[in-house]
Amino acid sequence: MAIESPCTQICTIDRSSGLCLGCARSIEEIAGWASFSAEGRRTIMTELEARRQAMAAPAQQPGSGSDRQDQRPGSAVFANAS
């Protein structure tokens, strides 16, 4: 049985928030996703929309995109979130 995942294959970490621009999960959540319980995954999934909105709010201000790591969509390479 396949595990439900919010992955959008836009694997780029926002340096400011430490969250993936595609799915809004942290690197730790992405790496541990398969080992989390179904309840743990559901809990994270309920938080994702609020995370996306929080990441989008500063992006609407001029020059705010400078903290984002450029990465091709679908790439499995993650930027250093530090």
mmCIF file of the N, C-alpha and C atoms, coordinates in Angstrom:
data_MODEL
# 
_entry.id   MODEL 
# 
loop_
_atom_site.group_PDB 
_atom_site.id 
_atom_site.type_symbol 
_atom_site.label_atom_id 
_atom_site.label_alt_id 
_atom_site.label_comp_id 
_atom_site.label_asym_id 
_atom_site.label_entity_id 
_atom_site.label_seq_id 
_atom_site.pdbx_PDB_ins_code 
_atom_site.Cartn_x 
_atom_site.Cartn_y 
_atom_site.Cartn_z 
_atom_site.occupancy 
_atom_site.B_iso_or_equiv 
_atom_site.pdbx_formal_charge 
_atom_site.auth_seq_id 
_atom_site.auth_comp_id 
_atom_site.auth_asym_id 
_atom_site.auth_atom_id 
_atom_site.pdbx_PDB_model_num 
ATOM 1   N N  . MET A 1 1  ? 0.839  -1.180 0.000   1.00 0.00 ? 1  MET A N  1 
ATOM 2   C CA . MET A 1 1  ? 0.000  0.000  0.000   1.00 0.00 ? 1  MET A CA 1 
ATOM 3   C C  . MET A 1 1  ? 0.881  1.241  0.000   1.00 0.00 ? 1  MET A C  1 
ATOM 4   N N  . ALA A 1 2  ? 0.581  2.194  -0.869  1.00 0.00 ? 2  ALA A N  1 
ATOM 5   C CA . ALA A 1 2  ? 1.370  3.412  -0.987  1.00 0.00 ? 2  ALA A CA 1 
ATOM 6   C C  . ALA A 1 2  ? 1.078  4.357  0.181   1.00 0.00 ? 2  ALA A C  1 
ATOM 7   N N  . ILE A 1 3  ? 2.107  5.066  0.597   1.00 0.00 ? 3  ILE A N  1 
ATOM 8   C CA . ILE A 1 3  ? 1.976  6.052  1.660   1.00 0.00 ? 3  ILE A CA 1 
ATOM 9   C C  . ILE A 1 3  ? 1.600  7.387  1.032   1.00 0.00 ? 3  ILE A C  1 
ATOM 10  N N  . GLU A 1 4  ? 0.552  8.015  1.550   1.00 0.00 ? 4  GLU A N  1 
ATOM 11  C CA . GLU A 1 4  ? 0.148  9.330  1.063   1.00 0.00 ? 4  GLU A CA 1 
ATOM 12  C C  . GLU A 1 4  ? 1.260  10.336 1.350   1.00 0.00 ? 4  GLU A C  1 
ATOM 13  N N  . SER A 1 5  ? 1.539  11.178 0.378   1.00 0.00 ? 5  SER A N  1 
ATOM 14  C CA . SER A 1 5  ? 2.604  12.168 0.524   1.00 0.00 ? 5  SER A CA 1 
ATOM 15  C C  . SER A 1 5  ? 2.175  13.489 -0.106  1.00 0.00 ? 5  SER A C  1 
ATOM 16  N N  . PRO A 1 6  ? 2.549  14.608 0.504   1.00 0.00 ? 6  PRO A N  1 
ATOM 17  C CA . PRO A 1 6  ? 2.240  15.908 -0.068  1.00 0.00 ? 6  PRO A CA 1 
ATOM 18  C C  . PRO A 1 6  ? 3.275  16.369 -1.097  1.00 0.00 ? 6  PRO A C  1 
ATOM 19  N N  . CYS A 1 7  ? 4.230  15.528 -1.426  1.00 0.00 ? 7  CYS A N  1 
ATOM 20  C CA . CYS A 1 7  ? 5.318  15.898 -2.325  1.00 0.00 ? 7  CYS A CA 1 
ATOM 21  C C  . CYS A 1 7  ? 4.767  16.360 -3.677  1.00 0.00 ? 7  CYS A C  1 
ATOM 22  N N  . THR A 1 8  ? 5.302  17.485 -4.171  1.00 0.00 ? 8  THR A N  1 
ATOM 23  C CA . THR A 1 8  ? 4.915  18.028 -5.472  1.00 0.00 ? 8  THR A CA 1 
ATOM 24  C C  . THR A 1 8  ? 6.067  17.943 -6.469  1.00 0.00 ? 8  THR A C  1 
ATOM 25  N N  . GLN A 1 9  ? 7.167  17.338 -6.051  1.00 0.00 ? 9  GLN A N  1 
ATOM 26  C CA . GLN A 1 9  ? 8.383  17.204 -6.845  1.00 0.00 ? 9  GLN A CA 1 
ATOM 27  C C  . GLN A 1 9  ? 8.985  18.560 -7.202  1.00 0.00 ? 9  GLN A C  1 
ATOM 28  N N  . ILE A 1 10 ? 8.731  19.549 -6.374  1.00 0.00 ? 10 ILE A N  1 
ATOM 29  C CA . ILE A 1 10 ? 9.414  20.842 -6.442  1.00 0.00 ? 10 ILE A CA 1 
ATOM 30  C C  . ILE A 1 10 ? 10.245 20.899 -5.166  1.00 0.00 ? 10 ILE A C  1 
ATOM 31  N N  . CYS A 1 11 ? 11.386 20.282 -5.206  1.00 0.00 ? 11 CYS A N  1 
ATOM 32  C CA . CYS A 1 11 ? 12.196 20.067 -4.010  1.00 0.00 ? 11 CYS A CA 1 
ATOM 33  C C  . CYS A 1 11 ? 13.214 21.189 -3.847  1.00 0.00 ? 11 CYS A C  1 
ATOM 34  N N  . THR A 1 12 ? 12.768 22.268 -3.249  1.00 0.00 ? 12 THR A N  1 
ATOM 35  C CA . THR A 1 12 ? 13.604 23.437 -3.018  1.00 0.00 ? 12 THR A CA 1 
ATOM 36  C C  . THR A 1 12 ? 13.324 23.948 -1.616  1.00 0.00 ? 12 THR A C  1 
ATOM 37  N N  . ILE A 1 13 ? 14.366 24.069 -0.816  1.00 0.00 ? 13 ILE A N  1 
ATOM 38  C CA . ILE A 1 13 ? 14.191 24.521 0.559   1.00 0.00 ? 13 ILE A CA 1 
ATOM 39  C C  . ILE A 1 13 ? 14.325 26.036 0.631   1.00 0.00 ? 13 ILE A C  1 
ATOM 40  N N  . ASP A 1 14 ? 13.344 26.681 1.255   1.00 0.00 ? 14 ASP A N  1 
ATOM 41  C CA . ASP A 1 14 ? 13.375 28.111 1.505   1.00 0.00 ? 14 ASP A CA 1 
ATOM 42  C C  . ASP A 1 14 ? 14.331 28.357 2.672   1.00 0.00 ? 14 ASP A C  1 
ATOM 43  N N  . ARG A 1 15 ? 15.349 29.155 2.438   1.00 0.00 ? 15 ARG A N  1 
ATOM 44  C CA . ARG A 1 15 ? 16.368 29.371 3.480   1.00 0.00 ? 15 ARG A CA 1 
ATOM 45  C C  . ARG A 1 15 ? 15.807 30.081 4.704   1.00 0.00 ? 15 ARG A C  1 
ATOM 46  N N  . SER A 1 16 ? 14.832 30.939 4.507   1.00 0.00 ? 16 SER A N  1 
ATOM 47  C CA . SER A 1 16 ? 14.269 31.679 5.642   1.00 0.00 ? 16 SER A CA 1 
ATOM 48  C C  . SER A 1 16 ? 13.463 30.784 6.572   1.00 0.00 ? 16 SER A C  1 
ATOM 49  N N  . SER A 1 17 ? 12.612 29.960 6.009   1.00 0.00 ? 17 SER A N  1 
ATOM 50  C CA . SER A 1 17 ? 11.720 29.143 6.825   1.00 0.00 ? 17 SER A CA 1 
ATOM 51  C C  . SER A 1 17 ? 12.255 27.736 7.081   1.00 0.00 ? 17 SER A C  1 
ATOM 52  N N  . GLY A 1 18 ? 13.141 27.252 6.208   1.00 0.00 ? 18 GLY A N  1 
ATOM 53  C CA . GLY A 1 18 ? 13.626 25.882 6.318   1.00 0.00 ? 18 GLY A CA 1 
ATOM 54  C C  . GLY A 1 18 ? 12.630 24.866 5.787   1.00 0.00 ? 18 GLY A C  1 
ATOM 55  N N  . LEU A 1 19 ? 11.622 25.334 5.068   1.00 0.00 ? 19 LEU A N  1 
ATOM 56  C CA . LEU A 1 19 ? 10.584 24.456 4.533   1.00 0.00 ? 19 LEU A CA 1 
ATOM 57  C C  . LEU A 1 19 ? 10.699 24.334 3.024   1.00 0.00 ? 19 LEU A C  1 
ATOM 58  N N  . CYS A 1 20 ? 10.252 23.214 2.502   1.00 0.00 ? 20 CYS A N  1 
ATOM 59  C CA . CYS A 1 20 ? 10.250 22.974 1.067   1.00 0.00 ? 20 CYS A CA 1 
ATOM 60  C C  . CYS A 1 20 ? 9.215  23.883 0.406   1.00 0.00 ? 20 CYS A C  1 
ATOM 61  N N  . LEU A 1 21 ? 9.601  24.540 -0.680  1.00 0.00 ? 21 LEU A N  1 
ATOM 62  C CA . LEU A 1 21 ? 8.680  25.411 -1.401  1.00 0.00 ? 21 LEU A CA 1 
ATOM 63  C C  . LEU A 1 21 ? 7.566  24.619 -2.080  1.00 0.00 ? 21 LEU A C  1 
ATOM 64  N N  . GLY A 1 22 ? 7.804  23.363 -2.356  1.00 0.00 ? 22 GLY A N  1 
ATOM 65  C CA . GLY A 1 22 ? 6.789  22.538 -3.005  1.00 0.00 ? 22 GLY A CA 1 
ATOM 66  C C  . GLY A 1 22 ? 5.762  21.977 -2.044  1.00 0.00 ? 22 GLY A C  1 
ATOM 67  N N  . CYS A 1 23 ? 6.212  21.340 -0.964  1.00 0.00 ? 23 CYS A N  1 
ATOM 68  C CA . CYS A 1 23 ? 5.280  20.641 -0.076  1.00 0.00 ? 23 CYS A CA 1 
ATOM 69  C C  . CYS A 1 23 ? 5.142  21.272 1.305   1.00 0.00 ? 23 CYS A C  1 
ATOM 70  N N  . ALA A 1 24 ? 5.996  22.216 1.641   1.00 0.00 ? 24 ALA A N  1 
ATOM 71  C CA . ALA A 1 24 ? 5.969  22.934 2.927   1.00 0.00 ? 24 ALA A CA 1 
ATOM 72  C C  . ALA A 1 24 ? 6.401  22.079 4.114   1.00 0.00 ? 24 ALA A C  1 
ATOM 73  N N  . ARG A 1 25 ? 7.108  20.961 3.851   1.00 0.00 ? 25 ARG A N  1 
ATOM 74  C CA . ARG A 1 25 ? 7.653  20.156 4.947   1.00 0.00 ? 25 ARG A CA 1 
ATOM 75  C C  . ARG A 1 25 ? 9.102  20.546 5.196   1.00 0.00 ? 25 ARG A C  1 
ATOM 76  N N  . SER A 1 26 ? 9.581  20.271 6.405   1.00 0.00 ? 26 SER A N  1 
ATOM 77  C CA . SER A 1 26 ? 10.991 20.476 6.730   1.00 0.00 ? 26 SER A CA 1 
ATOM 78  C C  . SER A 1 26 ? 11.809 19.311 6.167   1.00 0.00 ? 26 SER A C  1 
ATOM 79  N N  . ILE A 1 27 ? 13.106 19.486 6.098   1.00 0.00 ? 27 ILE A N  1 
ATOM 80  C CA . ILE A 1 27 ? 13.978 18.403 5.625   1.00 0.00 ? 27 ILE A CA 1 
ATOM 81  C C  . ILE A 1 27 ? 13.809 17.173 6.518   1.00 0.00 ? 27 ILE A C  1 
ATOM 82  N N  . GLU A 1 28 ? 13.693 17.389 7.819   1.00 0.00 ? 28 GLU A N  1 
ATOM 83  C CA . GLU A 1 28 ? 13.528 16.279 8.745   1.00 0.00 ? 28 GLU A CA 1 
ATOM 84  C C  . GLU A 1 28 ? 12.221 15.528 8.476   1.00 0.00 ? 28 GLU A C  1 
ATOM 85  N N  . GLU A 1 29 ? 11.155 16.276 8.186   1.00 0.00 ? 29 GLU A N  1 
ATOM 86  C CA . GLU A 1 29 ? 9.879  15.636 7.888   1.00 0.00 ? 29 GLU A CA 1 
ATOM 87  C C  . GLU A 1 29 ? 9.935  14.871 6.575   1.00 0.00 ? 29 GLU A C  1 
ATOM 88  N N  . ILE A 1 30 ? 10.592 15.434 5.581   1.00 0.00 ? 30 ILE A N  1 
ATOM 89  C CA . ILE A 1 30 ? 10.725 14.759 4.290   1.00 0.00 ? 30 ILE A CA 1 
ATOM 90  C C  . ILE A 1 30 ? 11.519 13.465 4.459   1.00 0.00 ? 30 ILE A C  1 
ATOM 91  N N  . ALA A 1 31 ? 12.649 13.553 5.156   1.00 0.00 ? 31 ALA A N  1 
ATOM 92  C CA . ALA A 1 31 ? 13.521 12.392 5.329   1.00 0.00 ? 31 ALA A CA 1 
ATOM 93  C C  . ALA A 1 31 ? 12.852 11.286 6.148   1.00 0.00 ? 31 ALA A C  1 
ATOM 94  N N  . GLY A 1 32 ? 12.056 11.657 7.124   1.00 0.00 ? 32 GLY A N  1 
ATOM 95  C CA . GLY A 1 32 ? 11.454 10.663 7.998   1.00 0.00 ? 32 GLY A CA 1 
ATOM 96  C C  . GLY A 1 32 ? 10.045 10.252 7.629   1.00 0.00 ? 32 GLY A C  1 
ATOM 97  N N  . TRP A 1 33 ? 9.519  10.794 6.542   1.00 0.00 ? 33 TRP A N  1 
ATOM 98  C CA . TRP A 1 33 ? 8.114  10.598 6.177   1.00 0.00 ? 33 TRP A CA 1 
ATOM 99  C C  . TRP A 1 33 ? 7.677  9.135  6.195   1.00 0.00 ? 33 TRP A C  1 
ATOM 100 N N  . ALA A 1 34 ? 8.422  8.264  5.567   1.00 0.00 ? 34 ALA A N  1 
ATOM 101 C CA . ALA A 1 34 ? 8.034  6.851  5.473   1.00 0.00 ? 34 ALA A CA 1 
ATOM 102 C C  . ALA A 1 34 ? 8.042  6.155  6.837   1.00 0.00 ? 34 ALA A C  1 
ATOM 103 N N  . SER A 1 35 ? 8.823  6.655  7.778   1.00 0.00 ? 35 SER A N  1 
ATOM 104 C CA . SER A 1 35 ? 8.898  6.009  9.086   1.00 0.00 ? 35 SER A CA 1 
ATOM 105 C C  . SER A 1 35 ? 7.907  6.580  10.092  1.00 0.00 ? 35 SER A C  1 
ATOM 106 N N  . PHE A 1 36 ? 7.237  7.684  9.761   1.00 0.00 ? 36 PHE A N  1 
ATOM 107 C CA . PHE A 1 36 ? 6.245  8.266  10.659  1.00 0.00 ? 36 PHE A CA 1 
ATOM 108 C C  . PHE A 1 36 ? 4.983  7.405  10.665  1.00 0.00 ? 36 PHE A C  1 
ATOM 109 N N  . SER A 1 37 ? 4.276  7.447  11.769  1.00 0.00 ? 37 SER A N  1 
ATOM 110 C CA . SER A 1 37 ? 2.987  6.739  11.832  1.00 0.00 ? 37 SER A CA 1 
ATOM 111 C C  . SER A 1 37 ? 1.992  7.461  10.928  1.00 0.00 ? 37 SER A C  1 
ATOM 112 N N  . ALA A 1 38 ? 0.927  6.766  10.564  1.00 0.00 ? 38 ALA A N  1 
ATOM 113 C CA . ALA A 1 38 ? -0.122 7.391  9.745   1.00 0.00 ? 38 ALA A CA 1 
ATOM 114 C C  . ALA A 1 38 ? -0.678 8.620  10.456  1.00 0.00 ? 38 ALA A C  1 
ATOM 115 N N  . GLU A 1 39 ? -0.842 8.535  11.759  1.00 0.00 ? 39 GLU A N  1 
ATOM 116 C CA . GLU A 1 39 ? -1.341 9.670  12.538  1.00 0.00 ? 39 GLU A CA 1 
ATOM 117 C C  . GLU A 1 39 ? -0.351 10.837 12.500  1.00 0.00 ? 39 GLU A C  1 
ATOM 118 N N  . GLY A 1 40 ? 0.928  10.546 12.607  1.00 0.00 ? 40 GLY A N  1 
ATOM 119 C CA . GLY A 1 40 ? 1.951  11.585 12.532  1.00 0.00 ? 40 GLY A CA 1 
ATOM 120 C C  . GLY A 1 40 ? 1.953  12.284 11.183  1.00 0.00 ? 40 GLY A C  1 
ATOM 121 N N  . ARG A 1 41 ? 1.833  11.513 10.104  1.00 0.00 ? 41 ARG A N  1 
ATOM 122 C CA . ARG A 1 41 ? 1.770  12.097 8.757   1.00 0.00 ? 41 ARG A CA 1 
ATOM 123 C C  . ARG A 1 41 ? 0.528  12.964 8.597   1.00 0.00 ? 41 ARG A C  1 
ATOM 124 N N  . ARG A 1 42 ? -0.618 12.480 9.104   1.00 0.00 ? 42 ARG A N  1 
ATOM 125 C CA . ARG A 1 42 ? -1.863 13.259 9.008   1.00 0.00 ? 42 ARG A CA 1 
ATOM 126 C C  . ARG A 1 42 ? -1.743 14.575 9.772   1.00 0.00 ? 42 ARG A C  1 
ATOM 127 N N  . THR A 1 43 ? -1.122 14.537 10.936  1.00 0.00 ? 43 THR A N  1 
ATOM 128 C CA . THR A 1 43 ? -0.934 15.757 11.730  1.00 0.00 ? 43 THR A CA 1 
ATOM 129 C C  . THR A 1 43 ? -0.140 16.786 10.940  1.00 0.00 ? 43 THR A C  1 
ATOM 130 N N  . ILE A 1 44 ? 0.944  16.354 10.333  1.00 0.00 ? 44 ILE A N  1 
ATOM 131 C CA . ILE A 1 44 ? 1.764  17.259 9.524   1.00 0.00 ? 44 ILE A CA 1 
ATOM 132 C C  . ILE A 1 44 ? 0.959  17.777 8.336   1.00 0.00 ? 44 ILE A C  1 
ATOM 133 N N  . MET A 1 45 ? 0.217  16.891 7.681   1.00 0.00 ? 45 MET A N  1 
ATOM 134 C CA . MET A 1 45 ? -0.565 17.289 6.502   1.00 0.00 ? 45 MET A CA 1 
ATOM 135 C C  . MET A 1 45 ? -1.568 18.388 6.851   1.00 0.00 ? 45 MET A C  1 
ATOM 136 N N  . THR A 1 46 ? -2.133 18.356 8.066   1.00 0.00 ? 46 THR A N  1 
ATOM 137 C CA . THR A 1 46 ? -3.096 19.388 8.451   1.00 0.00 ? 46 THR A CA 1 
ATOM 138 C C  . THR A 1 46 ? -2.435 20.747 8.639   1.00 0.00 ? 46 THR A C  1 
ATOM 139 N N  . GLU A 1 47 ? -1.126 20.777 8.853   1.00 0.00 ? 47 GLU A N  1 
ATOM 140 C CA . GLU A 1 47 ? -0.396 22.031 9.077   1.00 0.00 ? 47 GLU A CA 1 
ATOM 141 C C  . GLU A 1 47 ? 0.133  22.652 7.792   1.00 0.00 ? 47 GLU A C  1 
ATOM 142 N N  . LEU A 1 48 ? 0.143  21.909 6.701   1.00 0.00 ? 48 LEU A N  1 
ATOM 143 C CA . LEU A 1 48 ? 0.833  22.352 5.488   1.00 0.00 ? 48 LEU A CA 1 
ATOM 144 C C  . LEU A 1 48 ? 0.239  23.596 4.846   1.00 0.00 ? 48 LEU A C  1 
ATOM 145 N N  . GLU A 1 49 ? -1.068 23.725 4.792   1.00 0.00 ? 49 GLU A N  1 
ATOM 146 C CA . GLU A 1 49 ? -1.670 24.899 4.150   1.00 0.00 ? 49 GLU A CA 1 
ATOM 147 C C  . GLU A 1 49 ? -1.291 26.179 4.897   1.00 0.00 ? 49 GLU A C  1 
ATOM 148 N N  . ALA A 1 50 ? -1.320 26.145 6.209   1.00 0.00 ? 50 ALA A N  1 
ATOM 149 C CA . ALA A 1 50 ? -0.922 27.323 6.996   1.00 0.00 ? 50 ALA A CA 1 
ATOM 150 C C  . ALA A 1 50 ? 0.549  27.650 6.761   1.00 0.00 ? 50 ALA A C  1 
ATOM 151 N N  . ARG A 1 51 ? 1.391  26.639 6.631   1.00 0.00 ? 51 ARG A N  1 
ATOM 152 C CA . ARG A 1 51 ? 2.815  26.862 6.352   1.00 0.00 ? 51 ARG A CA 1 
ATOM 153 C C  . ARG A 1 51 ? 2.984  27.521 4.982   1.00 0.00 ? 51 ARG A C  1 
ATOM 154 N N  . ARG A 1 52 ? 2.239  27.027 3.978   1.00 0.00 ? 52 ARG A N  1 
ATOM 155 C CA . ARG A 1 52 ? 2.330  27.609 2.630   1.00 0.00 ? 52 ARG A CA 1 
ATOM 156 C C  . ARG A 1 52 ? 1.922  29.079 2.648   1.00 0.00 ? 52 ARG A C  1 
ATOM 157 N N  . GLN A 1 53 ? 0.867  29.380 3.351   1.00 0.00 ? 53 GLN A N  1 
ATOM 158 C CA . GLN A 1 53 ? 0.407  30.765 3.439   1.00 0.00 ? 53 GLN A CA 1 
ATOM 159 C C  . GLN A 1 53 ? 1.439  31.638 4.137   1.00 0.00 ? 53 GLN A C  1 
ATOM 160 N N  . ALA A 1 54 ? 2.048  31.122 5.188   1.00 0.00 ? 54 ALA A N  1 
ATOM 161 C CA . ALA A 1 54 ? 3.070  31.888 5.910   1.00 0.00 ? 54 ALA A CA 1 
ATOM 162 C C  . ALA A 1 54 ? 4.291  32.138 5.028   1.00 0.00 ? 54 ALA A C  1 
ATOM 163 N N  . MET A 1 55 ? 4.655  31.157 4.205   1.00 0.00 ? 55 MET A N  1 
ATOM 164 C CA . MET A 1 55 ? 5.800  31.339 3.299   1.00 0.00 ? 55 MET A CA 1 
ATOM 165 C C  . MET A 1 55 ? 5.465  32.307 2.183   1.00 0.00 ? 55 MET A C  1 
ATOM 166 N N  . ALA A 1 56 ? 4.220  32.322 1.725   1.00 0.00 ? 56 ALA A N  1 
ATOM 167 C CA . ALA A 1 56 ? 3.824  33.177 0.608   1.00 0.00 ? 56 ALA A CA 1 
ATOM 168 C C  . ALA A 1 56 ? 3.701  34.636 1.015   1.00 0.00 ? 56 ALA A C  1 
ATOM 169 N N  . ALA A 1 57 ? 3.325  34.908 2.233   1.00 0.00 ? 57 ALA A N  1 
ATOM 170 C CA . ALA A 1 57 ? 3.109  36.284 2.680   1.00 0.00 ? 57 ALA A CA 1 
ATOM 171 C C  . ALA A 1 57 ? 4.344  37.157 2.485   1.00 0.00 ? 57 ALA A C  1 
ATOM 172 N N  . PRO A 1 58 ? 5.531  36.775 2.961   1.00 0.00 ? 58 PRO A N  1 
ATOM 173 C CA . PRO A 1 58 ? 6.706  37.626 2.756   1.00 0.00 ? 58 PRO A CA 1 
ATOM 174 C C  . PRO A 1 58 ? 7.143  37.678 1.292   1.00 0.00 ? 58 PRO A C  1 
ATOM 175 N N  . ALA A 1 59 ? 6.784  36.678 0.507   1.00 0.00 ? 59 ALA A N  1 
ATOM 176 C CA . ALA A 1 59 ? 7.210  36.626 -0.896  1.00 0.00 ? 59 ALA A CA 1 
ATOM 177 C C  . ALA A 1 59 ? 6.553  37.723 -1.719  1.00 0.00 ? 59 ALA A C  1 
ATOM 178 N N  . GLN A 1 60 ? 5.498  38.329 -1.209  1.00 0.00 ? 60 GLN A N  1 
ATOM 179 C CA . GLN A 1 60 ? 4.810  39.375 -1.942  1.00 0.00 ? 60 GLN A CA 1 
ATOM 180 C C  . GLN A 1 60 ? 5.476  40.735 -1.776  1.00 0.00 ? 60 GLN A C  1 
ATOM 181 N N  . GLN A 1 61 ? 6.466  40.826 -0.895  1.00 0.00 ? 61 GLN A N  1 
ATOM 182 C CA . GLN A 1 61 ? 7.172  42.077 -0.699  1.00 0.00 ? 61 GLN A CA 1 
ATOM 183 C C  . GLN A 1 61 ? 8.363  42.134 -1.653  1.00 0.00 ? 61 GLN A C  1 
ATOM 184 N N  . PRO A 1 62 ? 8.677  43.308 -2.201  1.00 0.00 ? 62 PRO A N  1 
ATOM 185 C CA . PRO A 1 62 ? 9.800  43.433 -3.140  1.00 0.00 ? 62 PRO A CA 1 
ATOM 186 C C  . PRO A 1 62 ? 11.102 42.939 -2.528  1.00 0.00 ? 62 PRO A C  1 
ATOM 187 N N  . GLY A 1 63 ? 11.832 42.156 -3.303  1.00 0.00 ? 63 GLY A N  1 
ATOM 188 C CA . GLY A 1 63 ? 13.153 41.680 -2.886  1.00 0.00 ? 63 GLY A CA 1 
ATOM 189 C C  . GLY A 1 63 ? 13.140 40.541 -1.908  1.00 0.00 ? 63 GLY A C  1 
ATOM 190 N N  . SER A 1 64 ? 11.988 40.034 -1.553  1.00 0.00 ? 64 SER A N  1 
ATOM 191 C CA . SER A 1 64 ? 11.933 38.988 -0.532  1.00 0.00 ? 64 SER A CA 1 
ATOM 192 C C  . SER A 1 64 ? 12.355 37.621 -1.044  1.00 0.00 ? 64 SER A C  1 
ATOM 193 N N  . GLY A 1 65 ? 12.441 37.430 -2.343  1.00 0.00 ? 65 GLY A N  1 
ATOM 194 C CA . GLY A 1 65 ? 12.811 36.135 -2.893  1.00 0.00 ? 65 GLY A CA 1 
ATOM 195 C C  . GLY A 1 65 ? 14.288 35.845 -2.833  1.00 0.00 ? 65 GLY A C  1 
ATOM 196 N N  . SER A 1 66 ? 15.093 36.760 -2.322  1.00 0.00 ? 66 SER A N  1 
ATOM 197 C CA . SER A 1 66 ? 16.539 36.585 -2.321  1.00 0.00 ? 66 SER A CA 1 
ATOM 198 C C  . SER A 1 66 ? 17.021 35.484 -1.386  1.00 0.00 ? 66 SER A C  1 
ATOM 199 N N  . ASP A 1 67 ? 16.194 35.078 -0.427  1.00 0.00 ? 67 ASP A N  1 
ATOM 200 C CA . ASP A 1 67 ? 16.594 34.023 0.504   1.00 0.00 ? 67 ASP A CA 1 
ATOM 201 C C  . ASP A 1 67 ? 16.268 32.639 -0.010  1.00 0.00 ? 67 ASP A C  1 
ATOM 202 N N  . ARG A 1 68 ? 15.666 32.550 -1.158  1.00 0.00 ? 68 ARG A N  1 
ATOM 203 C CA . ARG A 1 68 ? 15.276 31.250 -1.687  1.00 0.00 ? 68 ARG A CA 1 
ATOM 204 C C  . ARG A 1 68 ? 16.382 30.682 -2.555  1.00 0.00 ? 68 ARG A C  1 
ATOM 205 N N  . GLN A 1 69 ? 16.568 29.386 -2.431  1.00 0.00 ? 69 GLN A N  1 
ATOM 206 C CA . GLN A 1 69 ? 17.570 28.673 -3.208  1.00 0.00 ? 69 GLN A CA 1 
ATOM 207 C C  . GLN A 1 69 ? 16.987 28.325 -4.560  1.00 0.00 ? 69 GLN A C  1 
ATOM 208 N N  . ASP A 1 70 ? 17.656 28.706 -5.635  1.00 0.00 ? 70 ASP A N  1 
ATOM 209 C CA . ASP A 1 70 ? 17.192 28.333 -6.963  1.00 0.00 ? 70 ASP A CA 1 
ATOM 210 C C  . ASP A 1 70 ? 17.459 26.859 -7.188  1.00 0.00 ? 70 ASP A C  1 
ATOM 211 N N  . GLN A 1 71 ? 16.451 26.153 -7.666  1.00 0.00 ? 71 GLN A N  1 
ATOM 212 C CA . GLN A 1 71 ? 16.573 24.721 -7.912  1.00 0.00 ? 71 GLN A CA 1 
ATOM 213 C C  . GLN A 1 71 ? 15.552 24.344 -8.969  1.00 0.00 ? 71 GLN A C  1 
ATOM 214 N N  . ARG A 1 72 ? 15.923 23.477 -9.864  1.00 0.00 ? 72 ARG A N  1 
ATOM 215 C CA . ARG A 1 72 ? 14.997 23.038 -10.897 1.00 0.00 ? 72 ARG A CA 1 
ATOM 216 C C  . ARG A 1 72 ? 13.877 22.207 -10.294 1.00 0.00 ? 72 ARG A C  1 
ATOM 217 N N  . PRO A 1 73 ? 12.618 22.435 -10.744 1.00 0.00 ? 73 PRO A N  1 
ATOM 218 C CA . PRO A 1 73 ? 11.505 21.612 -10.255 1.00 0.00 ? 73 PRO A CA 1 
ATOM 219 C C  . PRO A 1 73 ? 11.779 20.128 -10.497 1.00 0.00 ? 73 PRO A C  1 
ATOM 220 N N  . GLY A 1 74 ? 11.387 19.327 -9.527  1.00 0.00 ? 74 GLY A N  1 
ATOM 221 C CA . GLY A 1 74 ? 11.544 17.888 -9.649  1.00 0.00 ? 74 GLY A CA 1 
ATOM 222 C C  . GLY A 1 74 ? 12.897 17.366 -9.193  1.00 0.00 ? 74 GLY A C  1 
ATOM 223 N N  . SER A 1 75 ? 13.801 18.244 -8.865  1.00 0.00 ? 75 SER A N  1 
ATOM 224 C CA . SER A 1 75 ? 15.130 17.819 -8.434  1.00 0.00 ? 75 SER A CA 1 
ATOM 225 C C  . SER A 1 75 ? 15.063 17.329 -6.997  1.00 0.00 ? 75 SER A C  1 
ATOM 226 N N  . ALA A 1 76 ? 15.826 16.327 -6.688  1.00 0.00 ? 76 ALA A N  1 
ATOM 227 C CA . ALA A 1 76 ? 15.850 15.793 -5.328  1.00 0.00 ? 76 ALA A CA 1 
ATOM 228 C C  . ALA A 1 76 ? 16.955 16.444 -4.498  1.00 0.00 ? 76 ALA A C  1 
ATOM 229 N N  . VAL A 1 77 ? 17.602 17.436 -5.028  1.00 0.00 ? 77 VAL A N  1 
ATOM 230 C CA . VAL A 1 77 ? 18.688 18.095 -4.318  1.00 0.00 ? 77 VAL A CA 1 
ATOM 231 C C  . VAL A 1 77 ? 18.102 19.179 -3.419  1.00 0.00 ? 77 VAL A C  1 
ATOM 232 N N  . PHE A 1 78 ? 18.512 19.218 -2.175  1.00 0.00 ? 78 PHE A N  1 
ATOM 233 C CA . PHE A 1 78 ? 18.027 20.216 -1.236  1.00 0.00 ? 78 PHE A CA 1 
ATOM 234 C C  . PHE A 1 78 ? 19.117 21.236 -0.961  1.00 0.00 ? 78 PHE A C  1 
ATOM 235 N N  . ALA A 1 79 ? 18.711 22.469 -0.840  1.00 0.00 ? 79 ALA A N  1 
ATOM 236 C CA . ALA A 1 79 ? 19.642 23.555 -0.516  1.00 0.00 ? 79 ALA A CA 1 
ATOM 237 C C  . ALA A 1 79 ? 19.957 23.499 0.962   1.00 0.00 ? 79 ALA A C  1 
ATOM 238 N N  . ASN A 1 80 ? 21.094 24.013 1.343   1.00 0.00 ? 80 ASN A N  1 
ATOM 239 C CA . ASN A 1 80 ? 21.463 24.121 2.739   1.00 0.00 ? 80 ASN A CA 1 
ATOM 240 C C  . ASN A 1 80 ? 20.539 25.126 3.396   1.00 0.00 ? 80 ASN A C  1 
ATOM 241 N N  . ALA A 1 81 ? 19.806 24.702 4.389   1.00 0.00 ? 81 ALA A N  1 
ATOM 242 C CA . ALA A 1 81 ? 18.802 25.563 5.026   1.00 0.00 ? 81 ALA A CA 1 
ATOM 243 C C  . ALA A 1 81 ? 19.405 26.482 6.070   1.00 0.00 ? 81 ALA A C  1 
ATOM 244 N N  . SER A 1 82 ? 20.697 26.477 6.248   1.00 0.00 ? 82 SER A N  1 
ATOM 245 C CA . SER A 1 82 ? 21.285 27.322 7.286   1.00 0.00 ? 82 SER A CA 1 
ATOM 246 C C  . SER A 1 82 ? 21.512 28.733 6.810   1.00 0.00 ? 82 SER A C  1 
# 
